[in-house]
Amino acid sequence: MLLEGQVRIPSGCAIAGVFSRSGERMAGDAIIRSIEVMHDRSNGLGGGFAGYGIYPEFPDYYAFHLFFNDTVCQRKTELYLEQHFSIVSFGEIPTAKIPSITNEPLIYRYFLLPLPDKLRASQLQEEEFASRCALHINEKIDGAHVFSSGKNMGIFKANGFPEDVGRFYQLDRYKGYCWTAHGRYPTNTPGWWGGAHPFGLLSYSVVHNGEISSYDANRRYLEMFGYKCTLKTDTEAITYIVDFLLRKQKLSLEEVAEVMAAPFWSTIDGMPEADKQRLSFLRKRYSNLLVTGPFSIILGFDGGMMILGDRLKLRSMVCGDHGERFYAASEESAIRAICPDIEDVWSPEAGQPVIVRLNQAPKEG
């Protein structure tokens, strides 16, 4: 019989992030080294990265990253894109041969601007137009999957261990002011290319460690507003919650955290009246977007990053600050792998966001 300490319980996936508040662009090899330290938190069924500021030559264009099962669905998708966007550049995303990365789909990148007449006819804001097009492809074109759709950012993911995925995509050739990473350990959903993290919509990207027991309630609510959860993992719902609350409902990041990781009613009852009224309103107004179950997430967005854990702190998360750089990871070792001299290290409070933006110090909500 195995004794305590002789069996490893990894507490799920591995997540990591590094952010340069000065906007200095960092090569992607550092984030690979960070996530590689946590190799045993993954099982080879998914790894991925998001980088921000990586396309300075096309800063104002939507960068759609797509998986295609075959050239038939690729052509259908390209015809759709040509009907809605001006395609200023496109091609295969460069990759390297990695023995452990197999069965890869066709992987392409398109830099796009909405066609002015199509945008006017839609009567939509540009971001809503672009997001609807990405969601349409994922739902309606069999065998095609938009896995990244933001401006001056990109998601890179695959079925494999994260360090292999990073080298497969040659991330050392990219530079960005923000990088996030994920090593997947799926428990009740399949391991496949589209199901790897990060999940993204427009400039939002999410890496997540945990299991969302509120998935069905979250999904049903989101589908009333046009979102379709087609990718067989609960992290997709988190991404759409963020997009809905931030972009459509115009909430602040702090308010998004108060919706997703809302305090218990007993806690709210003991708060000062102003806080009590605000949190009561958010809990009632967005009750179907409360995220329950163990989780820790890193949210990347244009110009910033947010760290958030569940309200019971059931998944690990460590943050660190050194000079102009902010770090976050499931384990302190992942931070020290790329910043061995770091001294300012802490673990965020349960349900409390840590938000960092360009040219601002970290702020814990």
RONUVEX-861098 format. One line per 5 residues: number of its first residue (from 1); for each residue x, y, z of N, C-alpha, C, CB. Coordinates in steps of 0.05 Angstrom, whole numbers. Glycine has a CB too. Layout:
// RONUVEX-861098
NUM	X,Y,Z,X,Y,Z,X,Y,Z,X,Y,Z | ...
END
This chain:
// RONUVEX-861098
1	17,-24,0,0,0,0,18,25,0,-19,0,25 | 11,45,-17,26,70,-19,20,87,6,20,85,-45 | 40,99,17,37,116,40,36,145,31,60,112,60 | 27,162,49,26,191,43,54,200,36,15,207,68 | 55,216,14,81,226,4,92,208,-18,100,229,26
6	81,184,-22,91,166,-42,74,166,-68,93,138,-32 | 52,180,-67,35,183,-90,32,213,-95,8,169,-87 | 34,221,-121,33,249,-128,5,257,-137,54,255,-149 | -6,278,-125,-31,289,-133,-25,317,-144,-52,290,-110 | -25,321,-170,-14,345,-182,-33,369,-180,-8,341,-210
11	-58,366,-171,-77,388,-170,-81,400,-197,-68,409,-150 | -82,383,-217,-89,393,-244,-67,404,-260,-110,413,-241 | -74,423,-277,-57,433,-298,-36,452,-287,-73,447,-320 | -19,461,-306,2,482,-299,-4,507,-315,31,471,-305 | -2,530,-302,-5,555,-316,18,574,-308,-33,568,-310
16	25,591,-326,47,610,-321,44,635,-338,75,597,-326 | 54,657,-328,53,682,-343,76,701,-335,27,696,-339 | 84,717,-354,104,738,-349,95,763,-364,133,729,-357 | 98,786,-351,88,811,-362,109,833,-357,61,819,-349 | 116,848,-378,134,870,-375,118,896,-374,154,870,-399
21	118,909,-351,103,933,-349,114,956,-366,102,942,-319 | 139,955,-372,151,976,-389,144,973,-418,181,976,-386 | 133,949,-426,127,944,-454,150,931,-468,119,969,-468 | 172,926,-454,195,913,-466,186,886,-477,219,910,-447 | 193,880,-501,185,855,-514,206,833,-508,182,858,-544
26	196,810,-498,212,788,-489,209,765,-508,205,779,-460 | 230,751,-514,229,727,-531,213,705,-517,257,717,-539 | 200,688,-533,183,668,-522,197,644,-509,165,658,-542 | 224,643,-511,237,619,-499,235,620,-468,267,619,-507 | 233,643,-456,232,644,-426,206,631,-416,233,673,-417
31	184,636,-428,159,624,-419,159,594,-423,135,637,-432 | 173,585,-444,176,556,-448,191,544,-424,191,550,-474 | 213,557,-416,228,546,-393,212,546,-368,254,563,-389 | 195,567,-364,179,569,-340,159,546,-339,164,595,-340 | 144,541,-360,124,520,-359,137,492,-359,105,522,-383
36	161,489,-370,174,463,-371,180,453,-343,199,465,-388 | 186,471,-324,192,463,-297,169,447,-285,198,487,-279 | 145,453,-294,120,440,-283,111,417,-301,98,460,-280 | 130,404,-314,124,382,-333,104,362,-322,149,368,-342 | 108,354,-296,92,332,-285,63,340,-279,105,322,-260
41	57,366,-282,29,374,-279,13,369,-305,28,404,-272 | 27,363,-327,14,357,-352,16,327,-358,26,374,-375 | -1,319,-377,1,291,-386,4,288,-416,-23,276,-377 | 12,309,-430,17,308,-458,-8,311,-475,30,283,-465 | -30,318,-464,-55,320,-479,-63,349,-484,-77,305,-465
46	-44,367,-483,-49,394,-490,-30,414,-478,-77,402,-481 | -20,432,-494,-3,453,-484,-6,477,-502,27,444,-483 | -1,501,-491,-4,525,-508,6,550,-495,-33,528,-516 | 7,571,-512,18,597,-504,2,619,-517,48,599,-512 | 2,643,-504,-8,667,-517,13,689,-514,-35,676,-504
51	18,704,-535,37,725,-534,24,751,-543,62,719,-552 | 30,773,-530,19,799,-536,42,818,-546,4,812,-512 | 36,833,-567,56,851,-578,74,837,-598,73,863,-557 | 66,813,-608,83,797,-624,81,803,-654,76,767,-620 | 62,820,-662,59,826,-690,61,857,-695,32,816,-701
56	83,869,-688,86,898,-691,83,908,-720,112,907,-680 | 88,890,-739,85,897,-767,56,899,-776,100,878,-785 | 38,887,-761,9,887,-767,-7,894,-742,1,860,-779 | -1,916,-729,-14,921,-703,-44,926,-703,0,944,-690 | -54,935,-726,-82,943,-728,-99,922,-742,-85,969,-742
61	-88,899,-748,-103,878,-763,-109,855,-744,-86,868,-787 | -133,843,-748,-140,819,-733,-123,796,-744,-170,812,-736 | -110,782,-726,-93,759,-733,-109,734,-726,-65,759,-718 | -121,722,-747,-136,697,-743,-117,674,-747,-160,695,-763 | -114,657,-725,-100,632,-727,-120,610,-730,-81,628,-702
66	-116,592,-750,-136,571,-755,-124,544,-758,-151,578,-780 | -138,524,-747,-133,496,-753,-152,487,-775,-136,478,-728 | -143,472,-794,-159,460,-815,-154,430,-816,-154,473,-843 | -176,415,-818,-173,386,-821,-163,378,-848,-199,372,-815 | -171,394,-869,-163,388,-896,-166,413,-913,-181,365,-908
71	-158,411,-938,-159,434,-956,-187,442,-964,-142,429,-980 | -206,423,-962,-234,429,-969,-245,450,-950,-251,403,-969 | -243,444,-924,-253,464,-904,-236,489,-904,-254,452,-876 | -211,487,-911,-195,511,-913,-205,530,-935,-165,504,-919 | -212,518,-958,-222,535,-980,-249,547,-973,-224,519,-1006
76	-266,532,-960,-292,543,-951,-288,566,-932,-309,521,-937 | -269,563,-914,-264,585,-895,-252,609,-909,-245,575,-873 | -234,605,-927,-222,628,-941,-242,643,-958,-199,618,-959 | -261,628,-970,-283,642,-985,-299,659,-966,-301,621,-999 | -305,648,-942,-320,664,-923,-305,688,-914,-327,646,-898
81	-279,685,-908,-262,708,-900,-261,729,-922,-234,698,-893 | -258,720,-947,-257,739,-969,-283,755,-972,-251,725,-995 | -305,744,-964,-331,758,-966,-335,778,-944,-353,738,-965 | -319,776,-923,-323,794,-899,-299,811,-892,-330,777,-876 | -275,804,-902,-251,818,-894,-233,824,-918,-235,802,-873
86	-216,844,-915,-193,847,-932,-170,831,-920,-186,878,-936 | -160,812,-935,-138,795,-926,-112,808,-935,-140,766,-935 | -96,820,-917,-72,834,-925,-48,816,-925,-67,857,-905 | -49,794,-911,-27,774,-911,-37,748,-900,-2,785,-895 | -27,726,-910,-34,700,-899,-13,680,-906,-62,691,-909
91	-13,658,-892,5,636,-898,6,616,-875,33,647,-903 | 20,594,-878,23,575,-857,39,587,-834,37,549,-868 | 31,580,-810,46,588,-786,71,570,-785,29,585,-760 | 95,581,-784,119,565,-784,121,546,-760,144,583,-785 | 128,522,-765,132,502,-744,157,486,-749,107,483,-743
96	166,472,-728,189,455,-729,181,427,-724,211,464,-709 | 196,408,-735,190,380,-730,198,372,-701,205,362,-750 | 178,363,-686,182,354,-659,171,326,-658,168,373,-637 | 187,305,-651,177,278,-653,151,273,-637,198,259,-643 | 148,286,-615,124,281,-598,99,295,-607,130,289,-570
101	102,314,-626,79,328,-636,71,315,-663,85,359,-641 | 48,301,-663,40,286,-686,11,293,-693,42,255,-680 | 3,283,-717,-24,286,-727,-32,316,-728,-44,271,-709 | -13,333,-735,-20,361,-735,-39,368,-759,6,378,-737 | -58,386,-754,-75,395,-776,-60,415,-793,-101,408,-765
106	-73,426,-813,-62,449,-827,-65,473,-809,-77,454,-855 | -43,489,-806,-43,511,-787,-36,537,-802,-23,506,-763 | -56,555,-804,-53,579,-820,-58,604,-804,-71,578,-845 | -48,626,-815,-52,653,-802,-61,673,-823,-25,662,-788 | -80,689,-816,-91,709,-834,-92,736,-820,-120,701,-844
111	-81,757,-832,-84,784,-822,-106,798,-836,-56,800,-824 | -126,808,-821,-151,816,-833,-160,844,-824,-172,796,-827 | -175,857,-841,-191,881,-834,-219,877,-845,-178,907,-846 | -240,883,-830,-267,881,-841,-271,898,-865,-287,888,-819 | -285,887,-885,-292,903,-909,-311,925,-900,-305,885,-931
116	-305,950,-908,-322,973,-899,-352,970,-905,-312,998,-911 | -358,960,-929,-387,957,-936,-400,935,-920,-390,952,-966 | -386,913,-914,-397,892,-898,-401,902,-869,-379,868,-899 | -382,917,-859,-384,927,-832,-407,946,-829,-358,941,-824 | -411,964,-849,-433,983,-848,-460,968,-849,-431,1003,-871
121	-461,949,-867,-486,934,-871,-494,918,-846,-484,915,-895 | -473,909,-831,-479,893,-807,-490,910,-784,-453,879,-798 | -484,936,-784,-491,955,-763,-480,946,-736,-522,956,-761 | -456,933,-737,-442,924,-714,-417,941,-709,-436,894,-716 | -408,942,-684,-382,952,-679,-361,933,-690,-377,956,-648
126	-337,943,-697,-317,926,-710,-310,901,-694,-292,943,-715 | -306,903,-668,-299,880,-652,-321,859,-652,-292,888,-624 | -346,868,-651,-369,850,-651,-370,836,-678,-395,864,-645 | -366,850,-699,-365,839,-726,-344,817,-728,-360,860,-748 | -320,823,-719,-298,804,-721,-303,779,-703,-271,817,-712
131	-314,784,-679,-319,761,-661,-341,743,-673,-327,771,-633 | -362,755,-684,-383,738,-696,-373,722,-720,-406,756,-705 | -355,733,-735,-343,718,-757,-327,694,-747,-326,736,-775 | -311,699,-726,-295,677,-715,-314,655,-704,-277,687,-693 | -335,663,-690,-353,643,-678,-369,629,-700,-372,657,-658
136	-375,643,-721,-390,630,-744,-373,608,-756,-397,651,-766 | -347,613,-760,-330,592,-772,-329,568,-754,-301,604,-777 | -325,572,-728,-323,550,-709,-349,533,-708,-316,560,-681 | -372,546,-711,-397,532,-709,-406,520,-735,-418,551,-698 | -401,534,-758,-415,527,-783,-397,513,-803,-426,552,-795
141	-371,516,-801,-353,504,-822,-339,480,-809,-332,525,-832 | -349,457,-816,-338,432,-804,-309,428,-812,-355,408,-814 | -292,423,-791,-264,418,-796,-247,443,-795,-261,406,-822 | -259,466,-790,-244,492,-787,-247,503,-759,-253,513,-808 | -226,514,-748,-227,524,-721,-209,548,-718,-218,501,-701
146	-222,571,-712,-207,596,-705,-199,594,-676,-224,622,-711 | -173,592,-671,-165,590,-643,-151,615,-633,-147,566,-640 | -149,636,-649,-138,661,-641,-149,683,-660,-106,661,-640 | -158,705,-649,-171,725,-666,-166,754,-658,-200,720,-667 | -145,759,-642,-140,786,-632,-122,802,-650,-129,785,-604
151	-117,827,-641,-98,845,-655,-72,845,-640,-110,874,-658 | -50,843,-656,-23,845,-645,-19,825,-622,-17,873,-635 | -31,801,-625,-28,780,-605,-33,754,-620,-47,783,-580 | -25,732,-608,-30,706,-620,-29,684,-600,-10,701,-642 | -46,663,-605,-46,639,-589,-34,616,-605,-75,632,-580
156	-18,600,-592,-4,577,-605,-9,553,-587,27,583,-609 | -23,532,-597,-29,509,-581,-30,484,-597,-55,514,-566 | -28,462,-583,-27,436,-596,-32,414,-576,0,431,-610 | -34,390,-586,-36,366,-569,-8,356,-563,-53,344,-583 | 1,360,-538,28,352,-530,36,365,-504,48,360,-552
161	60,360,-494,70,374,-471,76,403,-479,95,359,-460 | 73,422,-460,76,450,-468,103,457,-478,69,467,-444 | 124,446,-466,151,454,-476,155,445,-505,172,442,-458 | 144,421,-512,146,412,-539,129,430,-558,137,383,-541 | 106,438,-548,89,456,-564,103,482,-570,62,461,-550
166	116,494,-549,130,519,-553,152,517,-574,142,528,-527 | 167,495,-573,188,491,-593,177,484,-620,208,469,-583 | 155,470,-621,141,464,-646,135,490,-661,116,448,-641 | 125,510,-646,117,536,-658,141,555,-660,95,548,-643 | 164,547,-651,188,564,-652,184,591,-639,197,568,-681
171	174,590,-614,167,615,-600,191,632,-593,152,609,-575 | 215,621,-594,239,637,-590,242,658,-612,263,620,-588 | 228,655,-634,230,675,-656,210,698,-653,225,661,-683 | 192,696,-633,173,717,-628,181,733,-604,144,705,-625 | 173,758,-603,177,775,-579,151,789,-572,199,796,-585
176	145,789,-546,121,802,-536,125,813,-508,98,782,-537 | 108,832,-501,110,844,-474,95,827,-453,99,872,-474 | 79,808,-463,64,790,-445,63,762,-456,36,801,-439 | 68,742,-439,66,714,-447,51,699,-426,94,702,-453 | 33,681,-434,21,663,-416,24,634,-427,-10,669,-412
181	22,614,-410,27,587,-418,10,568,-402,57,579,-415 | 5,544,-414,-12,524,-402,-2,496,-408,-41,527,-411 | -1,479,-388,3,451,-392,-21,436,-382,29,441,-377 | -33,420,-399,-60,409,-394,-59,381,-381,-76,408,-419 | -77,377,-362,-81,351,-350,-111,346,-350,-69,349,-321
186	-123,340,-374,-152,337,-375,-162,314,-359,-161,334,-404 | -185,318,-346,-196,297,-328,-222,286,-340,-201,309,-301 | -239,303,-351,-264,293,-361,-272,303,-389,-287,299,-342 | -252,314,-403,-256,324,-430,-233,313,-447,-258,355,-432 | -237,311,-473,-217,298,-490,-192,316,-494,-229,291,-517
191	-170,304,-499,-146,319,-506,-145,321,-537,-120,305,-495 | -146,345,-547,-145,349,-576,-134,377,-582,-173,344,-590 | -127,382,-606,-114,408,-613,-131,432,-605,-107,409,-642 | -156,431,-613,-174,454,-606,-180,457,-577,-199,451,-621 | -178,435,-562,-184,436,-534,-161,444,-516,-194,409,-525
196	-137,447,-528,-114,457,-512,-119,486,-505,-88,454,-528 | -106,495,-484,-107,523,-476,-83,538,-487,-108,526,-444 | -83,564,-489,-104,583,-482,-129,582,-500,-93,611,-482 | -151,591,-489,-175,597,-505,-176,627,-509,-201,586,-491 | -184,635,-532,-184,663,-538,-208,672,-554,-159,671,-552
201	-216,697,-551,-235,711,-568,-226,740,-569,-264,708,-558 | -222,750,-593,-210,777,-597,-184,778,-581,-230,799,-588 | -180,799,-565,-154,802,-551,-154,787,-524,-148,831,-546 | -176,774,-516,-176,760,-490,-166,731,-493,-205,760,-479 | -149,723,-475,-140,695,-475,-140,685,-446,-111,693,-487
206	-147,660,-442,-150,649,-415,-135,622,-414,-180,644,-408 | -118,620,-394,-107,594,-386,-118,587,-358,-75,594,-386 | -124,562,-354,-141,555,-331,-132,528,-319,-170,554,-339 | -130,527,-293,-125,503,-278,-149,498,-261,-98,504,-262 | -164,476,-265,-186,470,-248,-209,457,-263,-197,496,-236
211	-232,456,-251,-255,443,-262,-280,460,-255,-258,414,-252 | -295,468,-275,-318,486,-270,-343,469,-268,-320,506,-294 | -353,468,-243,-378,453,-239,-403,468,-248,-381,446,-209 | -400,494,-252,-422,511,-261,-423,513,-292,-420,539,-250 | -409,496,-306,-406,499,-335,-433,500,-349,-390,476,-346
216	-451,482,-343,-477,481,-357,-493,506,-353,-493,457,-349 | -494,516,-328,-509,541,-322,-495,564,-336,-510,546,-292 | -469,566,-335,-455,587,-349,-460,586,-379,-424,585,-344 | -458,562,-391,-461,558,-420,-489,566,-429,-455,529,-428 | -509,557,-415,-537,563,-423,-542,593,-423,-557,549,-405
221	-531,607,-403,-535,636,-401,-521,650,-425,-525,647,-375 | -496,642,-430,-481,654,-452,-494,650,-479,-453,643,-452 | -506,627,-483,-518,621,-509,-542,639,-515,-526,592,-510 | -554,651,-494,-575,671,-498,-564,696,-512,-589,678,-472 | -538,700,-511,-526,724,-522,-509,718,-546,-509,738,-501
226	-513,695,-559,-500,689,-584,-475,672,-583,-495,713,-598 | -466,666,-559,-442,649,-557,-449,620,-560,-428,654,-529 | -431,605,-572,-435,576,-575,-410,562,-565,-440,568,-605 | -414,545,-545,-391,530,-533,-389,504,-549,-396,524,-503 | -370,503,-568,-368,480,-586,-342,464,-582,-368,490,-614
231	-325,472,-563,-298,462,-562,-293,442,-540,-279,485,-558 | -314,432,-526,-312,409,-508,-295,413,-484,-302,386,-523 | -294,438,-474,-280,443,-449,-291,468,-435,-249,446,-454 | -291,467,-408,-304,489,-393,-289,515,-395,-306,481,-364 | -264,514,-403,-248,539,-404,-259,558,-426,-219,534,-409
236	-271,546,-447,-283,562,-467,-305,580,-455,-296,544,-489 | -320,570,-436,-341,586,-424,-329,609,-408,-358,568,-406 | -307,604,-394,-294,626,-379,-286,649,-398,-269,616,-365 | -275,642,-421,-267,662,-441,-291,679,-450,-254,649,-465 | -313,666,-455,-337,680,-464,-349,697,-442,-358,661,-475
241	-347,687,-417,-356,703,-394,-341,729,-393,-353,688,-367 | -314,727,-396,-297,751,-395,-305,770,-418,-268,743,-397 | -308,760,-442,-315,777,-465,-342,790,-460,-315,760,-491 | -361,775,-451,-388,786,-447,-388,808,-426,-407,763,-438 | -375,803,-403,-375,823,-381,-358,847,-387,-366,810,-356
246	-335,843,-399,-317,866,-404,-325,882,-428,-289,856,-407 | -329,868,-451,-334,882,-476,-363,890,-480,-325,865,-499 | -381,872,-473,-409,878,-478,-423,892,-455,-424,852,-484 | -417,884,-430,-430,896,-407,-414,919,-396,-434,875,-386 | -390,923,-405,-373,946,-398,-366,946,-368,-387,972,-405
251	-364,922,-356,-355,921,-328,-325,925,-327,-363,894,-316 | -315,932,-303,-286,934,-299,-275,906,-293,-280,953,-275 | -249,903,-294,-237,878,-287,-243,870,-258,-206,880,-291 | -243,889,-240,-250,883,-212,-278,872,-210,-246,908,-195 | -297,884,-225,-324,875,-224,-327,847,-237,-343,895,-238
256	-312,842,-258,-313,815,-270,-304,795,-249,-294,814,-295 | -283,800,-234,-275,782,-213,-296,779,-192,-249,792,-200 | -311,800,-186,-332,799,-165,-356,783,-175,-340,827,-157 | -359,781,-202,-380,764,-213,-372,735,-213,-388,774,-241 | -348,730,-224,-339,702,-228,-332,689,-202,-315,702,-246
261	-320,703,-183,-312,692,-157,-325,708,-135,-281,693,-154 | -351,710,-137,-367,727,-118,-364,717,-90,-396,728,-126 | -362,735,-70,-361,726,-42,-387,712,-35,-357,750,-24 | -386,695,-14,-410,683,-4,-429,704,7,-403,662,18 | -455,697,7,-475,717,17,-469,723,47,-503,705,15
266	-460,704,62,-454,709,90,-431,729,93,-447,683,104 | -412,729,74,-390,748,74,-400,776,66,-368,739,55 | -417,777,46,-428,802,36,-444,816,58,-445,798,11 | -459,800,73,-476,811,94,-460,826,116,-492,789,108 | -435,819,120,-419,832,140,-402,855,129,-401,812,152
271	-406,863,104,-390,884,92,-402,912,97,-387,880,62 | -386,933,93,-398,960,95,-420,963,74,-375,981,89 | -438,981,79,-463,983,63,-458,987,33,-480,1005,74 | -438,1004,27,-433,1010,-2,-424,984,-16,-412,1032,-5 | -405,970,-3,-395,945,-15,-418,924,-16,-372,934,1
276	-434,924,4,-456,904,6,-475,909,-17,-470,907,32 | -482,934,-23,-501,940,-44,-489,933,-72,-509,970,-43 | -464,940,-76,-451,935,-102,-450,905,-107,-423,947,-103 | -440,890,-88,-436,861,-92,-463,846,-93,-419,850,-69 | -482,855,-78,-509,843,-80,-521,847,-108,-528,855,-59
281	-517,871,-119,-527,876,-146,-514,858,-166,-523,906,-153 | -487,856,-165,-473,840,-184,-480,810,-181,-442,843,-180 | -483,801,-157,-490,772,-153,-518,766,-164,-489,765,-123 | -536,785,-160,-564,780,-170,-565,784,-200,-583,799,-156 | -552,805,-210,-554,811,-239,-541,790,-256,-542,838,-245
286	-518,779,-247,-503,760,-263,-500,733,-248,-475,771,-270 | -522,725,-235,-520,700,-219,-512,676,-235,-547,695,-206 | -519,675,-261,-513,652,-277,-484,652,-287,-531,651,-301 | -469,673,-281,-441,674,-289,-422,670,-265,-435,700,-303 | -433,664,-242,-416,655,-220,-402,629,-228,-432,651,-193
291	-375,628,-225,-360,605,-233,-354,589,-207,-333,612,-247 | -365,565,-205,-361,549,-181,-342,525,-188,-388,539,-171 | -330,515,-167,-310,494,-170,-283,505,-167,-313,480,-197 | -263,487,-165,-235,496,-161,-224,508,-187,-218,473,-152 | -212,532,-185,-199,543,-209,-179,564,-202,-220,555,-228
296	-159,567,-219,-142,590,-220,-138,596,-249,-114,586,-205 | -139,622,-256,-136,630,-284,-117,653,-287,-164,638,-296 | -105,655,-311,-91,678,-319,-105,689,-344,-60,673,-325 | -115,713,-343,-128,726,-365,-108,745,-378,-154,741,-356 | -103,742,-404,-88,761,-419,-107,779,-434,-68,747,-438
301	-100,805,-436,-116,824,-452,-97,845,-463,-139,836,-436 | -107,861,-481,-91,882,-493,-81,902,-472,-107,897,-515 | -55,901,-467,-43,919,-448,-42,910,-419,-57,944,-449 | -50,885,-414,-50,876,-386,-55,847,-382,-71,891,-372 | -56,839,-356,-59,812,-348,-73,812,-321,-32,796,-347
306	-91,792,-317,-105,789,-291,-102,761,-281,-135,798,-293 | -97,758,-255,-95,732,-241,-120,730,-224,-69,729,-225 | -133,707,-224,-157,703,-208,-160,674,-199,-182,712,-222 | -164,670,-173,-170,643,-163,-198,641,-152,-150,636,-142 | -207,617,-147,-234,613,-137,-236,624,-108,-242,584,-138
311	-260,626,-99,-265,639,-73,-258,622,-49,-294,648,-71 | -250,597,-54,-241,580,-32,-211,573,-35,-257,554,-31 | -199,583,-55,-170,579,-60,-163,549,-62,-154,593,-37 | -177,536,-80,-174,507,-83,-153,499,-103,-200,494,-90 | -142,519,-117,-120,514,-136,-97,534,-130,-130,517,-166
316	-73,524,-133,-50,540,-126,-45,562,-146,-25,523,-123 | -34,585,-136,-25,607,-153,-5,624,-138,-49,624,-163 | 17,630,-150,38,646,-138,44,669,-156,64,629,-132 | 48,693,-145,55,716,-161,82,727,-151,34,738,-158 | 96,741,-169,122,752,-162,127,778,-178,144,732,-167
321	143,795,-166,149,821,-179,179,826,-177,132,844,-165 | 191,834,-199,220,839,-199,225,860,-221,236,813,-204 | 234,884,-212,239,905,-232,214,912,-247,261,896,-251 | 216,912,-273,193,919,-290,176,894,-298,203,932,-315 | 183,871,-286,169,847,-295,152,835,-272,189,826,-305
326	129,826,-280,110,812,-262,108,783,-271,82,826,-262 | 107,765,-252,106,736,-258,82,723,-243,132,723,-250 | 72,702,-255,51,686,-242,54,657,-251,22,697,-248 | 49,639,-233,51,610,-240,38,593,-219,81,602,-243 | 33,568,-226,22,549,-207,42,543,-185,14,523,-222
331	68,545,-191,88,539,-171,110,560,-172,100,511,-177 | 121,566,-149,142,586,-147,167,578,-163,150,590,-118 | 171,552,-165,194,542,-181,193,551,-210,196,512,-180 | 169,554,-221,166,563,-249,174,592,-252,138,559,-258 | 171,608,-231,179,636,-232,210,637,-229,166,652,-209
336	220,622,-210,249,623,-205,265,611,-228,256,609,-179 | 253,595,-245,266,583,-268,275,605,-288,249,563,-282 | 260,627,-288,267,649,-307,274,675,-293,244,654,-326 | 271,675,-266,279,699,-250,290,688,-223,256,719,-246 | 314,677,-223,324,664,-198,328,683,-175,349,650,-204
341	331,709,-180,337,728,-158,311,741,-147,355,749,-168 | 288,732,-155,264,745,-146,261,743,-116,239,733,-161 | 252,765,-103,248,765,-75,219,771,-67,266,786,-62 | 205,786,-83,177,794,-77,159,773,-89,171,822,-88 | 152,753,-72,135,731,-81,112,728,-61,151,704,-83
346	88,724,-71,65,721,-53,43,704,-67,54,749,-45 | 24,695,-51,1,680,-61,-24,697,-58,-2,653,-46 | -38,703,-79,-62,720,-77,-83,708,-59,-74,725,-105 | -99,726,-47,-121,717,-31,-143,704,-47,-133,741,-15 | -158,687,-35,-180,673,-49,-199,692,-62,-194,653,-30
351	-205,689,-87,-225,705,-101,-217,734,-106,-249,705,-86 | -192,741,-100,-182,768,-103,-165,771,-128,-167,778,-79 | -172,788,-147,-156,790,-172,-130,805,-167,-171,804,-194 | -109,797,-182,-85,813,-184,-83,823,-213,-59,796,-176 | -83,849,-216,-84,861,-243,-59,877,-248,-109,880,-245
356	-47,873,-271,-23,888,-278,-27,899,-306,3,870,-277 | -19,924,-310,-22,937,-336,5,950,-344,-44,958,-336 | 7,957,-369,31,971,-378,35,996,-362,29,978,-408 | 60,1000,-352,68,1023,-337,53,1027,-311,64,1048,-354 | 43,1005,-299,31,1006,-273,41,983,-256,0,1005,-276
361	42,988,-230,50,967,-211,27,947,-208,58,979,-184 | 32,922,-199,11,903,-195,-9,914,-174,22,877,-185 | -35,908,-179,-56,917,-161,-72,892,-153,-74,938,-174 | -74,887,-127,-90,865,-117,-117,876,-108,-76,850,-94 | -139,864,-120,-165,874,-114,-175,867,-87,-184,864,-135
END
